[in-house]
Each structure stands twice: as C-alpha cells, then as structure tokens.
Amino acid sequence: MLSILACPRCRSATPFADLRRLRCKSCGAELSGSNPTVLDLIDVQGAGEVTTTSTEQRLMQSDLVARIYERMWRPTFVRLFAGKGAGAAVGGIAGEVFIHKHGLSLDDRPGPWLDLSCGPGAFARALAAAAPGALIVGLDISKAMLDVSAQRTGGYTNVVLVRADAHALPFIDGAFGGVNNAGALHAYDDPELVFREIRRVLRPGGIYVGSTFAEAPSLLGRIAARAAGIRRFEPAELRAWLQRIGFADYEDVRLGGSLVFRVRRP
Ligand SMILES: C[S@@+](CC[C@H](N)C(=O)[O-])C[C@H]1O[C@@H](n2cnc3c(N)ncnc32)[C@H](O)[C@@H]1O
C-alpha cells in the first residue's frame, strides 16, 4: 500500500516512512492520522476538512444514514430519482455490482483497484471477493461511511480503507488498473477535477467505470431530484466531457434514469 501513496498536498511519491506517523517527508504536511481500520489522509493543515456544501453530503456524514444506507436509503432514493427501471431491471444493488465488476474487466488485469466514494462498501466487498489476490482500496470522505465499511469489509484481507477527498487523490500517477465510482458524481463540487484525478491515478489501459443519474423517466422523479439539488448527467454530455479530458472508448447503458458508463485511459 505504501508504494502507491502520494502526499495529497505536494503530490510527492512515497511520502511516509510508515503508516503510524503520517507526516510527509517532502513538504512536512501532517495528515489526520490512522486508526486501526481507516487510513485517514485528510490534509488537516492544508486544504483542511472538506466543507460540506450539499444537504445530501451532510447526510452522508451521519452514522444512522451510513448504517441504513445499503438496505434502505440507497434503494429508496435510486427508485425515486431514477425510476423503477434502475434497480428492477438488474435486481437492485446486486445487479449494479455485477455490471460494474464486469465493466472493470477484473479478470484481465492485475489491479490494484480503487473503489472511489465507496460508501459502506458494497462494491469494494464485491471487488475483493472477485479479485482475492489484488489490493482493493475503498476511499470515501465520510468517517461514518468508512466506519460501516470497515465493519462490513473486515473479512477481506485485501481491502484497505482510506479517508480522502476525491478532488485530491493521495495516490501516485498510474497507481491503479481500474477505478470504480458508483453513484457519487452528483455529490462532487467539481466533477471535472475528479475526472482529471481519476485519469491521473489510472495506468495506461486502465478502466474507469462509473454510474450516476441521467434524466429521470417520471415527472415525480424529476421534481424530487430538482428539489434535492441532484445534478444529472446526460450520456452525450458525459461522453464529450470524458473524451476532452483524455479518456477513450466511451460506452454506457441506461437503466431507467440511471446511467452506467465505462471508459479507458489510452
Ligand atoms: C450516494 S453515495 C454512493 C456510495 C457507494 N458508492 C454506493 O454506490 O453505494 C456517495 C458517496 O460519495 C461520498 N463523497 C461525496 N463527496 C466526496 C468527496 N469529495 N470525496 C470522496 N467521497 C465523497 C459520500 O461520502 C458518499 O459515501
């Protein structure tokens, strides 16, 4: 794990002598520190704790929401914002995990794999089970989500959980064979910056699979999403955006008002 870390402030490679004292050897940045289950790489004196802007993101910091997220929260809001087609067509989160896992082509490349904005860890667990010999890094900004993820991924020795900001990934260039990024694009302040970070941490040939909300099929879904301030991404917009940033081979599938896409770093 140490070999793929970079300082989130100065970006220097292998910044820490060991994971118990997270002080960058190059710029002196002191990071939050680690607890036994989560490596906390938030730059407390630099960018600092990320200020939470949206209501949704504030809710993602709640212990209660993190605990009920997979079984209740996610299915309810996916259904509301994306319509019944999103989950029903593929059997809910299990079906989504299946699509992401195959989109990443786990069998054809060695990893490591990043589950970006992993939440309570459903996708990280599936990747860990499917690629037992590879390192799976689950990253999120919410302590509450990572604590639940730690409980649920505890049985997998190949999972490491990291607390960091998707806008400043604490990894060296080309660290990963693939990046998974389910249902989080709408939550980022600056998706352009996150796309650039994902491209940077992918090695050439690496795959990025993401999912997000496209236009809701129902009027109720459109009203609810607008009221909640949920940003939507149209396939044509996303394709052009990702191509401009330097991704290739865009493909997508629409599941009701959800969109799963896959691109490759050339
Ligand atoms: C809707 S949840 C999706 C969780 C999981 N990927 C899933 O599909 O079940 C969005 C996640 O993005 C995380 N997130 C939001 N902003 C982030 C940021 N700037 N950096 C990293 N994670 C972030 C939230 O904490 C939350 O866990």
Ligand as a Chemical Component Dictionary entry (heavy atoms), coordinates in Angstrom:
data_LIG
# 
_chem_comp.id                   LIG 
_chem_comp.type                 NON-POLYMER 
_chem_comp.pdbx_formal_charge   0 
_chem_comp.three_letter_code    LIG 
# 
loop_
_chem_comp_atom.comp_id 
_chem_comp_atom.atom_id 
_chem_comp_atom.alt_atom_id 
_chem_comp_atom.type_symbol 
_chem_comp_atom.charge 
_chem_comp_atom.model_Cartn_x 
_chem_comp_atom.model_Cartn_y 
_chem_comp_atom.model_Cartn_z 
_chem_comp_atom.pdbx_ordinal 
LIG C1  C1  C 0  -24.538 8.218  -2.889 1  
LIG S1  S1  S 1  -23.139 7.616  -2.003 2  
LIG C2  C2  C 0  -22.555 6.219  -3.006 3  
LIG C3  C3  C 0  -21.862 5.157  -2.175 4  
LIG C4  C4  C 0  -21.486 3.870  -2.929 5  
LIG N1  N1  N 0  -20.531 4.120  -3.981 6  
LIG C5  C5  C 0  -22.716 3.187  -3.490 7  
LIG O1  O1  O 0  -22.964 3.295  -4.700 8  
LIG O2  O2  O -1 -23.412 2.544  -2.716 9  
LIG C6  C6  C 0  -21.966 8.887  -2.385 10 
LIG C7  C7  C 0  -20.677 8.760  -1.582 11 
LIG O3  O3  O 0  -19.762 9.753  -2.066 12 
LIG C8  C8  C 0  -19.009 10.210 -0.965 13 
LIG N2  N2  N 0  -18.385 11.509 -1.321 14 
LIG C9  C9  C 0  -19.012 12.686 -1.526 15 
LIG N3  N3  N 0  -18.109 13.660 -1.780 16 
LIG C10 C10 C 0  -16.889 13.076 -1.753 17 
LIG C11 C11 C 0  -15.552 13.557 -1.946 18 
LIG N4  N4  N 0  -15.311 14.840 -2.198 19 
LIG N5  N5  N 0  -14.536 12.679 -1.843 20 
LIG C12 C12 C 0  -14.772 11.359 -1.584 21 
LIG N6  N6  N 0  -16.006 10.851 -1.384 22 
LIG C13 C13 C 0  -17.051 11.695 -1.464 23 
LIG C14 C14 C 0  -20.052 10.284 0.144  24 
LIG O4  O4  O 0  -19.472 10.357 1.431  25 
LIG C15 C15 C 0  -20.849 9.013  -0.082 26 
LIG O5  O5  O 0  -20.340 7.926  0.632  27 
# 
loop_
_chem_comp_bond.comp_id 
_chem_comp_bond.atom_id_1 
_chem_comp_bond.atom_id_2 
_chem_comp_bond.value_order 
_chem_comp_bond.pdbx_ordinal 
LIG C1  S1  SING 1  
LIG S1  C2  SING 2  
LIG S1  C6  SING 3  
LIG C2  C3  SING 4  
LIG C3  C4  SING 5  
LIG C4  N1  SING 6  
LIG C4  C5  SING 7  
LIG C5  O1  DOUB 8  
LIG C5  O2  SING 9  
LIG C6  C7  SING 10 
LIG C7  O3  SING 11 
LIG C7  C15 SING 12 
LIG O3  C8  SING 13 
LIG C8  N2  SING 14 
LIG C8  C14 SING 15 
LIG N2  C9  SING 16 
LIG N2  C13 SING 17 
LIG C9  N3  DOUB 18 
LIG N3  C10 SING 19 
LIG C10 C11 SING 20 
LIG C10 C13 DOUB 21 
LIG C11 N4  SING 22 
LIG C11 N5  DOUB 23 
LIG N5  C12 SING 24 
LIG C12 N6  DOUB 25 
LIG N6  C13 SING 26 
LIG C14 O4  SING 27 
LIG C14 C15 SING 28 
LIG C15 O5  SING 29 
# 
